[in-house]
Structures are given as C-alpha cells and as structure tokens.
Amino acid sequence: MRERRKGFPRLTRIEDAQDMLRKRILHRIMEVEEIELIVATGRVCGEDVRSPMDSPVYDRSAVDGYAAVAEDTFGASPTNPVELRLVGRIELGVDPSSLPEIRRGEVVEVQTGGPVPLGANAIIPFEHARRIGERVEVYEHVRPLQNISRRGEDYRRGEIVLRRGWLIKPWHIAALASLGFRSLKVLRRPRVAILSTGGELIEPGEEPVPGKVYNCTRPMLQAMLLSHGAEPIDLGIAPDDVELISERVSEELARVDAVIVTGGTSVGKRDLVPEALSRISEIVVHGLAIRPGKPAGFATTSGKPIFMLSGFPVAALIGFQELVLPALELMLGCRFDPPPRIRGRLIRRVASPPGVRTYARVKVFRGEGGEILIEPLRVTGSGILSTLTRGNGLLVIPEELEGFDDNSEVEVILLSPLFEGDAA
C-alpha cells in the first residue's frame, strides 16, 4: 500500500519497502575466512560445525560425592543409614581407563567432573553421607544413573553444534572450545561504503566555519555497521553535484556489497541524490511513510543495494534500522538480535499523523514503587541528537493510530538501560 503525501508522489509503508528489499537484493556474501575462536563473537558462522567427538567423552560425576552401586543404598535413611567401605579417591584429570572397578559394598570419593569408575552407576552427594574413617554412612538412597553426566550427554560425535548463518555468541565459543576447536570459519564482513553529501558539511576535527556543520551522521552509521559485524568504507563528503555523486557511487559498487548515501534525499532543489542514483541504478523506493526518516529509500544495481538516508542523524538511524539491517541479514543469511523491549505507562499523550508510522523518542524510567514510566520528549526534530542521549527508547506508533493517550500501557524499544528515578 502506498499513500500520497505533500512533496513526495507516493510514500511507501515500511513493510512494503522491506518486502521489495527482499525481492530485489540478490547479492549474497559467500566467501568465508578462518579466524581464531576467541575473536569470532558477533561474526556469522560460515559452515555447519559438527562435533568431532562425544562430550563428555566419558561418564562423569555431576556432584562432589562418592561413586557407588545405587542398589547398595536402597532403604538408606537418617534413622537407618547404610554403611559402605571407602576404597579410594579419584583425582581430576586421571585416565578413566586406568580406574579399578568397584564392587558391591564399596564406594570411591570423586569430585564434580571426575570420571565414574567401572561398576559404579550413581554418585552419593557428600551432603547425604558421612565419612567415618574408611567407612561411609549413607543417609539417603540414590537411583541408578543419579548425579552422573553420561557420555555424549552434551554433544554426540557428528552432531551439528553451530549452523551456517548463526550469529556467533560467547556461549558458542565455549561450546566449540569444549570440543577442542581453536579456530572457526566465518563469512567475511559485509563491506558497506558511506558517502555523505552536502556542501554545508565539514569533518569532525576541522576548524569550525560559519555556515558549516560537522558531519555527525556518517560516524554514527560507521559505528552501527561495526557493531553489526560489517566493514564501513569511508567515501568522504561529496558536493551537491549530480555527476560527481553518480560517479563516486558507480565506482565503488564493484568493490563493496552495499552503498549508503546520506543527505540530499528529499524533494528540494538541492536534493540531488535520487537523480544521481537513477543514472546508474533502478530506484525501487523513495519516500517512506515514517517519521522521522521520510526521505529514505533504496535503489539496486546487479542485486546490490544503494540506500538513500537522511542527513539528519536521528532520521538516518531509523532508516538504518528499517532498511540497512534487514539487507545485511539477507546478504549474510543471518538474523541479528532484536532490540530489547519493555512495557510501561505513558505519562503524557503523544500524537502522530494518520497514515504515518512515528518513532517517538522517549525517556523510560522506574518511578516510585518500581513502576515503569515512559515520558515522551518534547523536542523531537530529526537532527536533535540530545533526544537519543537524554532519552533511552523509541515508542513506535503504528500508521493506523493517531497517537497514544496518557496513562496508556505501551511497549518501547530500549536503546539503553532504564533511568532510575526521573533524572536522565
């Protein structure tokens, strides 16, 4: 569904834009590289990884206690303990094949993780027994296999531990390390070029000039790309020149997986990016039914995306989340972690134009009694960065609503942790 809005011939609903994105972006990242396991967190697994062995490789104790024959403990109670003979102690790291077999009426002391000797089929926890010299009194019975981690209980030899396309987490690192892996094949990082446009821009660190503004949107997008495992490529600032913008993007497309162009994407006289991109690609979407971020859109060339994002940082952030991240997921065949969400009570009404999805910046804090309260921020311009540093959440207002009344229970996307009290 597309809706008419002043300035844009049509505005595209975000779901429709994402659907077109999935159909038009055909480029996939297939190259893999092998890296050290400890630096693989946040990368995308490049192959199905199978366990080379059973884990554990032998039956092991799940508690500190005594390895025993379970049947010897039947009937044991605090008033009628069973007495068994202590015949030794198993040290951690010992070869399981070197352990002697225990017989009925005998127990062996074992630590958590230690191998279970032949003949034993259960572990009596220390707290259910008492050692008296070379004998052990047992005050509670154990069942066969109780407190034993069986061989292959964690992973079986040949079982898939990690699948291609999974986003690698620290616990995946632990699982692979437990199986002896020191390296892992991952998909190479997506290379995403960023070109800023606008004669008013200067780079951070340069001397301030009257009429010029520091380019803050590109550093933000670079940081967002890095945090999602991509490699940002800086194309600098291009002046408001259709030919130059078109040439810079066209030259870079052969070397990267995607291009982001910021600024110059609206419908003013100096908004030249759509015209520049139309010379080298097919513009699929220009103008989204969202606020902020309406001028965003994308084009495609040979299945690769070229994104048009607002030059204003907050609007660019929304466009990145709704267009660029889904594209990276498509190219990598993965799913990024969804942002955390929290429900709370809105303390002031927030309005939204009909037919437009609004991303209202809010402050989420814990009030008296622990209640989660949500305060809409009064200053909401798409270039007002303080709404992201003083606030900590986004309240998404669907197209079919004209806002939320005060005291409504709403769900918020958390950008950073809750504030305690009402102070930001």
Protein Blocks (a to p, Z undefined) as FASTA:
>chain_A
ZZddehiabacdfklmmmmmmmmmmbdcfbdcdddfklmgoiacfbdcddfbdcdfbdcd
fbdcddddfklmgoiafklccddddfbdcdehiafklpccddehiacdddehiacdehia
cdcdfklcccehjaccdfbdcdehiaiacehklpcghiafbdghiacdfklmmmmmmnop
abdcdddddddddddedjkbccehiacdehiacdfklmmmmmmmmmnopacddebjaddd
fklmmmmmmmmmmmmmbdcdeejilmbfklmklmmmmmmmccfbgciabdehklgccdde
ehiacddddfbfklmmmmmmmmmmmmmmmmnopacddddddddddfbdcdddehiacddd
ddddddehhiacddddfblcfklmklmmmpccdcdddfkbgbdcehiacddddfbdcdeh
jbZZ
